[in-house]
Amino acid sequence: QLQLVESGGGLVQAGGSLRLSCAASGRAFTSYTMAWFRQAPGKEREFVVAINSRDYTAASDSVKGRFTISGDNAKNTVYMQMDSLKPEDPAVYYCAAQLWVMGTFELRASRMYNYWGQGTQVTVSS
């Protein structure tokens, strides 16, 4: 079983930056897709960014150019650098993982992921 633990959420001013981390543990793996989703109150969970073990990355249009995902295979950790945070970015951010390589379209679908973290809150003050 794979466990995911997120960290790095908090309160930041609009225009500021945060870096979220997601550490995976519990089993060895070489092929993967890892992603960040977010869910704001009253809204559906939405795709944010993803990376797979072939170093392919994807981002939603709403965060493209502002949020970047990267991975550290030695630490089994992925990071999401969030820059130029906007008032519409506040949400609970969830890390998700699947133990195979997903392509451009399927990696954006939350139903494709078997493993989820507990979520970390990001709040943006204006």
Secondary structure, 3 states (H helix, E strand, C coil): CCEEEEECCEEEECCCCEEEEEEEECCCCCCCEEEEEEECCCCCCEEEEEEECCCCEEECCCCCCCEEEEEEHHHCEEEEEECCCCCCCCEEEEEEEECCCCCCCHHHCHHHCCEECCCEEEEEEC
